Amino acid sequence: MTSTRKPHVDSRLPQVLDKAARLFRTQGFEGTSVRDIARAVGMLPGSLYCHFATKEELLAAVYLKGVEQISAAVQTAVQLHAEPWERLQAACVAHLESILQDDDYAQVVIRVRPADVALVNQNLIDLRNRYEQLFIDLIKALPLRKGTDRRAFRLLLIGALNSSQTWYRPSGKYKPRAIAHQFIALLRQGQEEKA
């Protein structure tokens, strides 16, 4: 006789991810133990292994959720524009708004370097590269001067965007939208000057 019961779904998985993201953000990946995460969720450390075999696998799940959130924001913003520079600017605004808000998942994506987590290094790199493909496509569509290294252009822009989380202050003069507009204006100005 076959059972008609549906498999049990553990409703604590979202809570595990949320608590892990918070702890990875506030204490760092190395500074957070499986015991810390289990305690924050109110479960035994061994119970956490029912969801993830290692702390690194849990980090990869948190990182994936962060990348998905940022990607969705960028894709939604870009769809509202047709002109290539406006699309890139919209992507930059969405990226900054995602990483500068008080969101644990986005902060983990920005703060945890794949090279620092050997067991899931390639997984995190693949997630980062999938996200950066959005910017590769946006920059490919730009009318840049002949000879412009589009890869260097992208690395410069993403580096500037990501470094903002170290100096940005919500009470400061510039909000994420203004910062993105300034960055794009500077990059665009460099492309419009005569050689």
Residue pairs with C-beta under 8 A, 6 or more apart in sequence:
10 50
10 51
12 41
12 43
13 51
15 41
16 37
16 41
16 43
16 48
16 51
16 52
16 58
17 58
17 61
17 62
17 65
18 104
19 37
19 40
19 41
20 32
20 37
20 58
20 59
20 61
20 62
21 62
21 65
21 66
21 104
21 105
21 107
21 108
22 40
22 104
23 32
23 36
23 37
23 40
24 32
24 59
24 62
24 104
24 108
24 112
25 104
25 107
25 108
25 111
27 36
28 111
29 55
29 59
29 112
29 116
29 117
30 116
32 55
33 55
34 45
34 48
34 49
34 55
35 45
37 48
37 55
37 58
38 44
38 45
38 47
38 48
41 48
48 58
51 58
52 58
52 61
54 119
56 117
56 119
56 120
57 119
57 120
59 108
59 112
59 117
59 120
59 124
60 120
60 123
60 124
60 127
62 105
62 108
63 108
63 109
63 112
63 123
63 124
63 127
64 127
65 105
66 103
66 105
66 106
66 107
66 108
66 109
67 109
67 127
67 128
67 130
67 131
69 98
69 103
69 105
69 106
70 94
70 95
70 98
70 99
70 106
70 109
70 131
71 130
71 131
71 134
73 94
73 95
73 97
73 98
74 91
74 94
74 95
74 98
74 134
75 134
76 94
77 90
77 91
77 93
77 94
78 87
78 90
78 91
78 94
78 134
78 138
80 90
81 87
81 89
81 90
84 138
84 141
84 142
84 143
85 142
85 184
85 188
87 138
87 141
88 135
88 138
88 139
88 142
88 184
89 180
89 181
89 184
91 134
91 135
91 138
92 157
92 161
92 180
92 183
92 184
93 176
93 177
93 180
93 181
95 161
95 180
96 161
96 164
96 176
96 177
96 179
96 180
97 176
97 177
98 106
99 106
99 107
99 109
99 110
99 161
99 162
99 164
99 165
100 164
100 165
100 168
100 170
100 176
107 165
109 128
110 162
110 165
111 165
112 124
114 120
114 121
114 122
114 124
114 125
114 128
115 121
117 124
132 154
132 158
135 154
135 157
135 158
136 150
136 154
139 150
139 153
139 154
139 157
140 150
142 150
142 191
143 191
144 150
144 153
144 191
145 191
145 195
148 191
153 187
156 187
157 183
157 187
160 183
161 180
161 183
164 176
164 179
168 176
168 179
174 182
